[in-house]
Amino acid sequence: MSTMTVSKTTAVWWIGILTALMRKHRKGLICAVNEAFNFLRKNASRAHPKRDRKTGIFQYELEPNY
């Protein structure tokens, strides 16, 4: 998915985080954040990592943490 497409899916992962915060449910918050990270890790990877190594943020030798 492109970054733009993933940004449109905020309701999929953000609602769980907000719900846990409103309910002050710590275990639910941890679970919701982990689910959000997993969703974003799976669906929001860079579209052109080879190009980004030359001209994007990865040119500074930054690598994703997954």
PyRosetta script that sets phi, psi and omega in degrees:
from pyrosetta import init, pose_from_sequence

init()
pose = pose_from_sequence("MSTMTVSKTTAVWWIGILTALMRKHRKGLICAVNEAFNFLRKNASRAHPKRDRKTGIFQYELEPNY")
pose.set_psi(1, 150.4)
pose.set_omega(1, 175.3)
pose.set_phi(2, -79.9)
pose.set_psi(2, 163.5)
pose.set_omega(2, 179.0)
pose.set_phi(3, -60.9)
pose.set_psi(3, -37.9)
pose.set_omega(3, 179.4)
pose.set_phi(4, -64.4)
pose.set_psi(4, -43.0)
pose.set_omega(4, 179.7)
pose.set_phi(5, -64.8)
pose.set_psi(5, -42.5)
pose.set_omega(5, 179.6)
pose.set_phi(6, -65.6)
pose.set_psi(6, -36.1)
pose.set_omega(6, 179.6)
pose.set_phi(7, -63.8)
pose.set_psi(7, -24.1)
pose.set_omega(7, 177.8)
pose.set_phi(8, -78.4)
pose.set_psi(8, -10.9)
pose.set_omega(8, -178.0)
pose.set_phi(9, -96.5)
pose.set_psi(9, 18.5)
pose.set_omega(9, -176.6)
pose.set_phi(10, -55.0)
pose.set_psi(10, -36.8)
pose.set_omega(10, -179.0)
pose.set_phi(11, -61.5)
pose.set_psi(11, -27.8)
pose.set_omega(11, -179.0)
pose.set_phi(12, -64.1)
pose.set_psi(12, -41.5)
pose.set_omega(12, -174.0)
pose.set_phi(13, -113.6)
pose.set_psi(13, -23.4)
pose.set_omega(13, -175.4)
pose.set_phi(14, -78.4)
pose.set_psi(14, -33.9)
pose.set_omega(14, -178.0)
pose.set_phi(15, -61.5)
pose.set_psi(15, -40.5)
pose.set_omega(15, 178.8)
pose.set_phi(16, -62.4)
pose.set_psi(16, -38.9)
pose.set_omega(16, 178.7)
pose.set_phi(17, -66.8)
pose.set_psi(17, -47.2)
pose.set_omega(17, -179.6)
pose.set_phi(18, -63.8)
pose.set_psi(18, -39.8)
pose.set_omega(18, 179.1)
pose.set_phi(19, -62.0)
pose.set_psi(19, -45.0)
pose.set_omega(19, 179.4)
pose.set_phi(20, -64.3)
pose.set_psi(20, -37.6)
pose.set_omega(20, 177.5)
pose.set_phi(21, -65.5)
pose.set_psi(21, -43.4)
pose.set_omega(21, -179.5)
pose.set_phi(22, -64.6)
pose.set_psi(22, -37.4)
pose.set_omega(22, -179.0)
pose.set_phi(23, -84.0)
pose.set_psi(23, -5.4)
pose.set_omega(23, -178.6)
pose.set_phi(24, 55.5)
pose.set_psi(24, 43.8)
pose.set_omega(24, -177.8)
pose.set_phi(25, -104.7)
pose.set_psi(25, 98.5)
pose.set_omega(25, -173.0)
pose.set_phi(26, -63.2)
pose.set_psi(26, -46.4)
pose.set_omega(26, -179.4)
pose.set_phi(27, -63.5)
pose.set_psi(27, -39.4)
pose.set_omega(27, 177.2)
pose.set_phi(28, -65.2)
pose.set_psi(28, -35.7)
pose.set_omega(28, 178.5)
pose.set_phi(29, -66.5)
pose.set_psi(29, -45.1)
pose.set_omega(29, 179.1)
pose.set_phi(30, -61.1)
pose.set_psi(30, -43.0)
pose.set_omega(30, 178.8)
pose.set_phi(31, -63.7)
pose.set_psi(31, -44.3)
pose.set_omega(31, -179.2)
pose.set_phi(32, -65.0)
pose.set_psi(32, -40.3)
pose.set_omega(32, 179.0)
pose.set_phi(33, -66.4)
pose.set_psi(33, -42.9)
pose.set_omega(33, 177.7)
pose.set_phi(34, -62.2)
pose.set_psi(34, -41.7)
pose.set_omega(34, 177.2)
pose.set_phi(35, -63.6)
pose.set_psi(35, -39.2)
pose.set_omega(35, 178.5)
pose.set_phi(36, -64.3)
pose.set_psi(36, -45.2)
pose.set_omega(36, 178.2)
pose.set_phi(37, -61.2)
pose.set_psi(37, -42.3)
pose.set_omega(37, 178.9)
pose.set_phi(38, -63.3)
pose.set_psi(38, -42.9)
pose.set_omega(38, 178.4)
pose.set_phi(39, -61.6)
pose.set_psi(39, -47.1)
pose.set_omega(39, -178.3)
pose.set_phi(40, -68.9)
pose.set_psi(40, -37.1)
pose.set_omega(40, 177.7)
pose.set_phi(41, -61.6)
pose.set_psi(41, -39.6)
pose.set_omega(41, -177.2)
pose.set_phi(42, -76.2)
pose.set_psi(42, -38.4)
pose.set_omega(42, -169.4)
pose.set_phi(43, -108.9)
pose.set_psi(43, -11.8)
pose.set_omega(43, -172.8)
pose.set_phi(44, -117.9)
pose.set_psi(44, 35.3)
pose.set_omega(44, 177.7)
pose.set_phi(45, -73.5)
pose.set_psi(45, 162.4)
pose.set_omega(45, -179.7)
pose.set_phi(46, -64.9)
pose.set_psi(46, 140.2)
pose.set_omega(46, -177.8)
pose.set_phi(47, -74.9)
pose.set_psi(47, -33.3)
pose.set_omega(47, -176.3)
pose.set_phi(48, -132.5)
pose.set_psi(48, 72.6)
pose.set_omega(48, -176.3)
pose.set_phi(49, -63.4)
pose.set_psi(49, -33.8)
pose.set_omega(49, 178.9)
pose.set_phi(50, -65.8)
pose.set_psi(50, -43.0)
pose.set_omega(50, 178.3)
pose.set_phi(51, -65.3)
pose.set_psi(51, -39.5)
pose.set_omega(51, -178.6)
pose.set_phi(52, -66.6)
pose.set_psi(52, -27.0)
pose.set_omega(52, 177.1)
pose.set_phi(53, -67.6)
pose.set_psi(53, -23.9)
pose.set_omega(53, 179.6)
pose.set_phi(54, -92.4)
pose.set_psi(54, -42.9)
pose.set_omega(54, -172.3)
pose.set_phi(55, -123.6)
pose.set_psi(55, -15.0)
pose.set_omega(55, -175.7)
pose.set_phi(56, -95.2)
pose.set_psi(56, -157.8)
pose.set_omega(56, -175.8)
pose.set_phi(57, -67.0)
pose.set_psi(57, -26.8)
pose.set_omega(57, -178.8)
pose.set_phi(58, -72.9)
pose.set_psi(58, -9.8)
pose.set_omega(58, 177.0)
pose.set_phi(59, -65.2)
pose.set_psi(59, -17.9)
pose.set_omega(59, 178.5)
pose.set_phi(60, -93.6)
pose.set_psi(60, 17.4)
pose.set_omega(60, 177.9)
pose.set_phi(61, 64.5)
pose.set_psi(61, 27.6)
pose.set_omega(61, 172.0)
pose.set_phi(62, -84.9)
pose.set_psi(62, 137.2)
pose.set_omega(62, 179.8)
pose.set_phi(63, -126.1)
pose.set_psi(63, 147.9)
pose.set_omega(63, 176.9)
pose.set_phi(64, -63.5)
pose.set_psi(64, 152.9)
pose.set_omega(64, -175.0)
pose.set_phi(65, -95.8)
pose.set_psi(65, 42.3)
pose.set_omega(65, 177.0)
pose.set_phi(66, -143.6)
pose.dump_pdb("model.pdb")
